[in-house]
Amino acid sequence: MTDGEFQALCERVLRSIEDGLDRCGADVETSRQGPVLELEFDDGSKMVVNGNAPLIGGSASWTYNLGGPAATTELRVTDTNGKTVFNATGEMGAGNHSFVWNGKDNGGNQLSDGAYKLTVTATDAAGGKIDSNVASAATVTQIDMTGSAPRLIIGTMEIDLADIAAIAN
């Protein structure tokens, strides 16, 4: 699936979610920017999906999409220095999948809370690349205005505004 096809799929899914929420009378607002989905619930809480995930209290989670069925799917978690800290085999069916990481490296050591990135590499039976997209959601706990540009704080993870796909409160 190309990025354009994935975005079109996201648009159709978003419309279906909005239609379903309207039919059941739920008070949830939705919006989408590219492959980023934002939901605002009636209690004011929001879910924003983007690319990196914070490890908070020994847990980080992502959702990834495979554009087609895969023969192999490798999940690779890297730290802020780009060092691979964890590898796993992922789901191989086309579509969306969830991955929850317990924060332990390949040696079984618990890693510090902070920012981590999931990279998904999938290939088909002929060895061809399968398109994939990765997203995560987290709650901003602070905004650091002390530097030349504001930075959002999520747990111990700091994110430049230029790296944010969507913001919600």
Summary of the structure (lengths in Angstrom):
residues: 169
radius of gyration: 17.1
end to end distance: 32.1
largest distance: 51.5
contacts: 464
relative contact order: 0.21
helix: 15%
strand: 46%
